[in-house]
Each structure stands twice: as structure tokens, then as C-alpha cells.
Amino acid sequence: MNYILTLVNILLLVVGQTVWKIGIEKMPLNSIGNILSAIFSPLILLGIALYGLATVIWIYLLSKFPLSVLYPLQSLAYVLGMVVALLIFHEHISATRWIGVAFIMFGVYLISK
């Protein structure tokens, strides 16, 4: 169950970042007024709410796992972020970055054993 909550935490973080990216993409941030408008836009507020929920789950997980296990598992967010960048934002991801993702995945495998 705690590993499922860890995955939920990671998904909330990645979805939060994704809605922030979508929400901020077409907003000019060249003045204080624009920045304040951006902060209070629905997608940015949704991302903040998702991060808040992720934080509550994280605090619970900290009581169940050693930090030396939990924190490296969190690196799966980088992997999912790359997948989101590819599939949703159609970003080019170089082979070097994919190799880095493979190293992260291998590290997560080692830590979770």
C-alpha cells in the first residue's frame, strides 16, 4: 500500500507540473500584474492544489519509509516528466537523456530491492 501511495505522490507531482506548464505557456510574464494573474489562473491553482495533496501524502510516507529509500524513489518523477514532455508537449528528447532515464530506473530498481 505504501508503494502505491508513493506512486500516487509521484503522479500528483508530475500532473501538477504538467498543468503548470500548460497554464503558463501562453501567458506573458513581463510585469507584476501578469505574474499575479498567472498565479491566480485556474491551472496554476490546480497545480498548487495537486502539490498540496502530494505534500500531505509525502509527510505520511516519511513516517513509513526511511528517507534514504523514499527520496530516491521520488526520482521516478523525472522519468514520468520526460514521458510527459515527449507525449504531451512533443519535445525532442535526445538519446543522452534517455540513457540518463535508464540510469535512474536502474537506481530505483536497486533501491527498491
N, C-alpha and C positions, 0 to 999 in steps of 0.2 A: 504493500500500500504506500509506503513512504517513497519508493522509487517512482510510483505513478504520480504522486504529488510533486516529486522533483521534476518530472516531465511536464506536468501542468504548469509549474513555475516557469520553466524554460519557455514553454509555448506562450504564456502570458507576456513574458519579456519580449519575445520576437514579434508577436502580434502588436504589442504596444509600440515598438519601434517602427513597425510597418505602417500603422495608422498615422504615426507622427510624420513619416516620410511622405505619405500620400497627402496628409493635411497641409504640409508646409511647402510642397513642391511648387505651387503656383502663387505663393504669397511673397510679395516683395518685403524684405526685412531691412529697409533703408531708413527707418525712422522709429522713434519710440512708440508712436501711435500704431504703426504697422506691427511692431513686435507685440504690443499689448493685445491687438486684435487677433494675432496669431495664437497667443497663449490661451485666449478665451474662445477659440473656434471649437466646434463640436469634436472634430477628430483629435485635436490636441488634448482636449479634456478627456476624451475616451482613452487615449493613451496613458494619461496620468492615472485614471481610474484603474486601468489594467496593471500599471506598475504598483499601485497601492495594494491591489489584491495579491500580486506576486510577492510583495514585501511581507504581507501577513503570512502567506504560505512559507516564505523563506524563514521567518522567525520561528515558526513551528518546526520546520525541518532542521534548523540549527539545534533544536533540543533533542533531535532524534539521531543525527549523524555527526561524526567528527567533522570538523571544518576541513581537515585535510582530505576528506573524501568528497564532501558536498561541493566545495568550491571548484575543484577541477571538473566535476560533473557538469557544472554550470557552463563550461566551455562548449557544450553542445549547442548553446545559443549562437555561437559563432558559425557553426556548421549550418544550422537552420537559417540563419541570416543570409548566408551565401546562397542557399537554395531559393529563398525569397527574392534576393537580388536578381537571380537568374530568371525565375519563373514569372514574377510579377513586374519587376522593373526592367527586365530584358537587358540587364547589364552583362557586359563581356567579362568573363572570369578566366584568367589565364591558367595555364597548366600549373604554374608555380603555386598559385593559390589553392588549386585542388590538391596538390601534394601536401600543402600545409594542412588542409582539412583531413587528409588521410592520417597525418601525424596526430592531429587532435583526436580523431576517432580511435586510433591505436592507444593513445594515452588514456582515454576514457575507459577503454576495454581493460587496460592494465589496472587502473584504479578501482574499477568495479568488481574485480575478482576477489 
